Amino acid sequence: MDVNTALTILIGFAGVAGGYVGGKRNSSLATDTISLLQSQVTALQSQCSQIPALHERIAVLEELVTQRAKVNEVLEIVTEIKEKMERG
């Protein structure tokens, strides 16, 4: 076997070994990325599960604001009646 053939074979083996090592690194990176994405999905699911409770709270607050507005309207009417009675 001459030197050129031996070098060609060694370069081929080096390429295969480099591909194997590089694949292992990429595999590790892919696994880390999948773990990160899974944790993000879990966090989003947790936040999404809170949305119905927030909608309920908003509905209660809207009702309170509406009731407050009605109370203020009644108060204005009572105040007008009181002023008319005091004048009259």
C-alpha positions as CSV (number, residue, x, y, z in Angstrom):
1,M,0.0,0.0,0.0
2,D,1.4,3.3,-1.0
3,V,1.3,6.5,1.1
4,N,-1.4,8.2,-1.0
5,T,-3.8,5.2,-0.5
6,A,-3.0,5.2,3.3
7,L,-3.7,8.9,3.5
8,T,-6.9,8.6,1.6
9,I,-8.1,5.8,3.9
10,L,-7.1,7.8,7.0
11,I,-8.8,10.9,5.8
12,G,-11.9,8.9,5.1
13,F,-11.8,7.5,8.7
14,A,-11.2,11.0,10.1
15,G,-14.3,12.2,8.2
16,V,-16.4,9.4,9.5
17,A,-15.2,9.9,13.1
18,G,-15.7,13.7,12.8
19,G,-19.3,13.1,11.5
20,Y,-19.9,10.8,14.4
21,V,-18.7,13.2,17.0
22,G,-20.5,16.1,15.4
23,G,-23.7,14.1,15.3
24,K,-23.3,13.3,19.0
25,R,-23.0,17.0,19.8
26,N,-25.9,17.9,17.6
27,S,-27.9,15.2,19.2
28,S,-27.1,16.6,22.7
29,L,-28.1,20.1,21.5
30,A,-31.4,18.7,20.1
31,T,-32.2,17.0,23.4
32,D,-31.5,20.1,25.3
33,T,-33.7,22.1,22.9
34,I,-36.5,19.7,23.3
35,S,-36.3,19.8,27.1
36,L,-36.4,23.6,27.0
37,L,-39.4,23.6,24.6
38,Q,-41.2,21.1,26.8
39,S,-40.7,23.3,29.9
40,Q,-42.0,26.3,27.9
41,V,-45.1,24.4,26.8
42,T,-45.7,23.4,30.4
43,A,-45.5,27.0,31.6
44,L,-47.8,28.2,28.8
45,Q,-50.4,25.4,29.7
46,S,-50.2,26.6,33.3
47,Q,-50.9,30.2,32.3
48,C,-53.7,29.2,29.9
49,S,-55.4,27.3,32.7
50,Q,-55.7,30.5,34.7
51,I,-57.6,32.3,31.9
52,P,-61.1,31.1,32.8
53,A,-60.6,32.3,36.4
54,L,-59.5,35.7,35.1
55,H,-62.6,35.9,32.9
56,E,-64.7,35.2,36.0
57,R,-63.0,37.9,38.0
58,I,-63.4,40.4,35.1
59,A,-67.1,39.6,35.0
60,V,-67.5,40.2,38.7
61,L,-65.6,43.5,38.5
62,E,-67.8,44.6,35.5
63,E,-70.9,43.8,37.5
64,L,-69.6,45.8,40.5
65,V,-68.8,48.8,38.3
66,T,-72.3,48.6,36.8
67,Q,-73.9,48.4,40.3
68,R,-71.8,51.4,41.4
69,A,-73.0,53.4,38.5
70,K,-76.6,52.6,39.3
71,V,-76.1,53.5,43.0
72,N,-74.6,56.9,41.9
73,E,-77.7,57.5,39.7
74,V,-80.0,56.7,42.5
75,L,-78.0,59.0,44.8
76,E,-78.3,61.9,42.3
77,I,-82.1,61.3,42.1
78,V,-82.4,61.3,45.9
79,T,-80.2,64.4,46.2
80,E,-82.4,66.2,43.6
81,I,-85.6,65.2,45.5
82,K,-84.1,66.3,48.8
83,E,-83.1,69.7,47.4
84,K,-86.7,70.2,45.9
85,M,-88.2,69.3,49.3
86,E,-86.0,71.7,51.2
87,R,-86.9,74.5,48.8
88,G,-90.5,73.8,48.6
